[in-house]
Amino acid sequence: MESPLDRLMFTGIVEALGTVREPPTADRPILWIDGGKVTETLKPGDSLAVNGCCLTVTEKEGRSLRFDILEETRRRTNLGMLEDGDLVNLERPVMVGSRIDGHFVTGHVDGRLHLLEIRRRGSEQELWIERPKEWERGIIPKGSIALDGISLTIGILTDDRFSVWITPFTWHATNLPEKRPGDPLNAEMDILVRYVAAQLGKPLLDSL
Protein backbone atom coordinates (compact mmCIF):
# COMPACT_ATOMS: atom_id res chain seq x y z
CA MET A 1 0.00 0.00 0.00
CA GLU A 2 1.26 3.47 -0.85
CA SER A 3 2.27 5.52 2.18
CA PRO A 4 2.33 9.31 2.55
CA LEU A 5 6.13 9.22 2.39
CA ASP A 6 6.03 7.67 -1.09
CA ARG A 7 4.64 10.96 -2.40
CA LEU A 8 6.48 13.34 -0.09
CA MET A 9 7.95 16.21 -2.06
CA PHE A 10 7.97 19.31 0.13
CA THR A 11 7.68 20.50 3.73
CA GLY A 12 5.86 23.82 3.37
CA ILE A 13 8.88 25.83 4.54
CA VAL A 14 9.35 28.55 1.92
CA GLU A 15 12.97 28.95 0.81
CA ALA A 16 12.79 32.04 -1.35
CA LEU A 17 10.56 34.48 -3.15
CA GLY A 18 10.41 34.45 -6.93
CA THR A 19 9.20 37.19 -9.24
CA VAL A 20 6.81 36.57 -12.11
CA ARG A 21 8.32 37.63 -15.44
CA GLU A 22 5.62 36.23 -17.71
CA PRO A 23 2.29 34.99 -16.28
CA PRO A 24 0.41 32.16 -17.98
CA THR A 25 -2.65 32.89 -20.09
CA ALA A 26 -5.27 30.69 -21.73
CA ASP A 27 -3.60 31.19 -25.11
CA ARG A 28 -0.06 30.83 -23.77
CA PRO A 29 -0.06 28.52 -20.71
CA ILE A 30 3.57 29.19 -19.81
CA LEU A 31 4.96 30.71 -16.61
CA TRP A 32 8.35 32.41 -16.44
CA ILE A 33 9.75 33.48 -13.08
CA ASP A 34 12.99 34.87 -11.71
CA GLY A 35 13.83 32.15 -9.20
CA GLY A 36 16.44 34.08 -7.26
CA LYS A 37 18.79 32.03 -5.12
CA VAL A 38 17.10 28.66 -5.74
CA THR A 39 17.83 28.87 -9.48
CA GLU A 40 21.49 27.86 -9.13
CA THR A 41 20.72 24.26 -8.19
CA LEU A 42 17.87 23.68 -10.64
CA LYS A 43 17.91 22.30 -14.16
CA PRO A 44 15.24 21.34 -16.71
CA GLY A 45 13.29 18.34 -15.46
CA ASP A 46 13.59 19.30 -11.79
CA SER A 47 10.55 20.00 -9.61
CA LEU A 48 9.85 23.22 -7.74
CA ALA A 49 6.89 24.23 -5.59
CA VAL A 50 5.55 27.58 -6.81
CA ASN A 51 2.92 28.95 -4.41
CA GLY A 52 2.62 25.38 -3.17
CA CYS A 53 2.02 23.87 -6.61
CA CYS A 54 4.52 21.25 -7.78
CA LEU A 55 5.79 22.30 -11.22
CA THR A 56 8.48 20.96 -13.54
CA VAL A 57 11.22 23.24 -14.82
CA THR A 58 11.08 23.03 -18.65
CA GLU A 59 13.69 25.66 -19.48
CA LYS A 60 16.30 27.75 -17.69
CA GLU A 61 17.87 31.03 -18.81
CA GLY A 62 20.17 32.51 -16.19
CA ARG A 63 17.99 33.15 -13.13
CA SER A 64 14.77 32.69 -15.12
CA LEU A 65 12.78 29.46 -15.04
CA ARG A 66 10.01 28.36 -17.38
CA PHE A 67 7.10 26.07 -16.48
CA ASP A 68 4.26 24.68 -18.59
CA ILE A 69 0.91 25.17 -16.83
CA LEU A 70 -1.77 22.51 -17.37
CA GLU A 71 -5.42 23.49 -17.66
CA GLU A 72 -6.16 21.50 -14.48
CA THR A 73 -3.49 23.53 -12.69
CA ARG A 74 -5.03 26.80 -13.91
CA ARG A 75 -8.45 25.65 -12.72
CA ARG A 76 -7.46 24.57 -9.22
CA THR A 77 -4.75 27.11 -8.33
CA ASN A 78 -4.10 30.83 -8.40
CA LEU A 79 -1.25 30.54 -10.92
CA GLY A 80 -3.54 31.59 -13.76
CA MET A 81 -4.32 34.81 -11.87
CA LEU A 82 -0.70 35.90 -11.53
CA GLU A 83 0.46 39.18 -13.02
CA ASP A 84 3.86 40.40 -14.12
CA GLY A 85 5.91 41.38 -11.06
CA ASP A 86 3.93 39.32 -8.54
CA LEU A 87 5.91 37.51 -5.86
CA VAL A 88 5.58 33.72 -5.53
CA ASN A 89 6.69 31.39 -2.76
CA LEU A 90 9.35 28.86 -3.81
CA GLU A 91 10.51 25.59 -2.26
CA ARG A 92 12.76 22.90 -3.70
CA PRO A 93 11.89 19.23 -3.05
CA VAL A 94 13.02 17.78 0.25
CA MET A 95 16.24 15.73 0.16
CA VAL A 96 16.35 12.22 1.59
CA GLY A 97 17.67 12.36 5.14
CA SER A 98 17.03 16.06 5.64
CA ARG A 99 15.11 17.50 8.60
CA ILE A 100 11.39 18.07 8.02
CA ASP A 101 10.45 21.33 9.74
CA GLY A 102 6.93 21.78 8.40
CA HIS A 103 4.58 18.93 7.47
CA PHE A 104 4.18 16.49 4.60
CA VAL A 105 3.25 18.50 1.48
CA THR A 106 2.92 16.87 -1.95
CA GLY A 107 2.55 20.02 -4.03
CA HIS A 108 -0.75 18.70 -5.41
CA VAL A 109 -3.08 21.62 -4.68
CA ASP A 110 -6.65 20.68 -3.70
CA GLY A 111 -8.13 24.02 -4.70
CA ARG A 112 -8.34 27.70 -3.84
CA LEU A 113 -9.50 29.19 -0.55
CA HIS A 114 -10.09 32.92 -0.20
CA LEU A 115 -8.46 35.14 2.37
CA LEU A 116 -11.22 36.86 4.35
CA GLU A 117 -9.42 39.04 6.88
CA ILE A 118 -5.99 39.99 8.23
CA ARG A 119 -5.73 41.04 11.87
CA ARG A 120 -2.53 42.34 13.44
CA ARG A 121 -1.87 40.81 16.88
CA GLY A 122 1.20 42.52 18.32
CA SER A 123 4.12 41.41 16.16
CA GLU A 124 2.10 38.57 14.62
CA GLN A 125 -0.63 38.39 12.00
CA GLU A 126 -3.87 36.44 12.31
CA LEU A 127 -5.34 35.39 8.97
CA TRP A 128 -8.93 34.26 8.55
CA ILE A 129 -9.61 31.94 5.62
CA GLU A 130 -12.90 30.69 4.20
CA ARG A 131 -13.93 27.13 5.10
CA PRO A 132 -16.39 25.87 2.46
CA LYS A 133 -18.76 23.05 3.35
CA GLU A 134 -16.91 20.53 1.20
CA TRP A 135 -13.63 21.29 3.02
CA GLU A 136 -14.87 21.05 6.59
CA ARG A 137 -13.73 17.46 7.30
CA GLY A 138 -10.23 18.18 6.01
CA ILE A 139 -9.69 21.28 8.14
CA ILE A 140 -9.44 20.19 11.75
CA PRO A 141 -8.38 21.95 14.99
CA LYS A 142 -4.58 22.08 15.37
CA GLY A 143 -4.21 20.27 12.05
CA SER A 144 -1.87 21.35 9.28
CA ILE A 145 -2.65 23.04 5.99
CA ALA A 146 -0.46 24.45 3.23
CA LEU A 147 -1.55 27.87 1.93
CA ASP A 148 0.38 29.12 -1.11
CA GLY A 149 2.96 26.50 -0.14
CA ILE A 150 3.35 27.70 3.46
CA SER A 151 3.02 25.07 6.19
CA LEU A 152 0.58 26.46 8.77
CA THR A 153 -1.27 25.23 11.83
CA ILE A 154 -5.04 25.66 11.96
CA GLY A 155 -6.21 27.74 14.91
CA ILE A 156 -9.81 28.71 15.55
CA LEU A 157 -12.59 27.01 13.57
CA THR A 158 -16.09 28.29 12.90
CA ASP A 159 -18.77 26.94 10.57
CA ASP A 160 -17.48 28.85 7.55
CA ARG A 161 -13.95 30.05 8.34
CA PHE A 162 -10.72 29.22 10.15
CA SER A 163 -7.70 31.13 11.40
CA VAL A 164 -3.94 30.67 11.10
CA TRP A 165 -1.25 32.60 12.93
CA ILE A 166 1.73 34.02 11.06
CA THR A 167 5.03 34.69 12.83
CA PRO A 168 7.03 37.79 11.88
CA PHE A 169 9.66 35.60 10.19
CA THR A 170 7.11 33.80 7.99
CA TRP A 171 5.33 37.08 7.23
CA HIS A 172 8.50 38.69 5.87
CA ALA A 173 9.90 35.54 4.18
CA THR A 174 6.82 34.87 2.04
CA ASN A 175 4.43 36.70 -0.30
CA LEU A 176 1.79 37.13 2.43
CA PRO A 177 2.36 40.90 2.84
CA GLU A 178 1.09 41.31 -0.75
CA LYS A 179 -2.19 39.52 -0.02
CA ARG A 180 -5.47 41.35 0.52
CA PRO A 181 -8.94 40.17 1.63
CA GLY A 182 -10.60 38.40 -1.27
CA ASP A 183 -7.35 37.03 -2.71
CA PRO A 184 -7.31 33.29 -3.51
CA LEU A 185 -4.73 31.07 -1.82
CA ASN A 186 -3.62 27.67 -3.10
CA ALA A 187 -4.65 25.17 -0.43
CA GLU A 188 -3.49 21.61 0.18
CA MET A 189 -4.97 19.64 3.06
CA ASP A 190 -2.79 17.54 5.34
CA ILE A 191 -1.99 14.34 3.41
CA LEU A 192 -2.27 12.31 6.64
CA VAL A 193 -5.86 13.50 7.14
CA ARG A 194 -6.61 12.55 3.55
CA TYR A 195 -5.21 9.01 3.98
CA VAL A 196 -7.16 8.43 7.18
CA ALA A 197 -10.35 9.57 5.47
CA ALA A 198 -9.69 7.27 2.52
CA GLN A 199 -9.13 4.28 4.81
CA LEU A 200 -12.46 5.01 6.48
CA GLY A 201 -14.13 5.10 3.09
CA LYS A 202 -14.90 8.82 3.36
CA PRO A 203 -12.82 10.61 0.70
CA LEU A 204 -12.38 14.34 1.18
CA LEU A 205 -13.42 16.94 -1.38
CA ASP A 206 -15.46 14.43 -3.33
CA SER A 207 -17.64 17.26 -4.61
CA LEU A 208 -14.77 19.16 -6.27
Secondary structure, DSSP 8 states (H G I E B T S, - for coil): ---GGGG--B-S---EEEEEEE---SSS-EEEEE-GGGGGG--TT-EEEETTEEEEEEEEETTEEEEE--HHHHHHSSGGG--TT-EEEEE----TT----S--B-S---EEEEEEEEEEETTEEEEEEE--GGGGGG--TT-EEEETTEEEEEEEE-SSEEEEEE-HHHHHHSSGGG--TT-EEEEEE-HHHHHHHHHTT--TTTT-
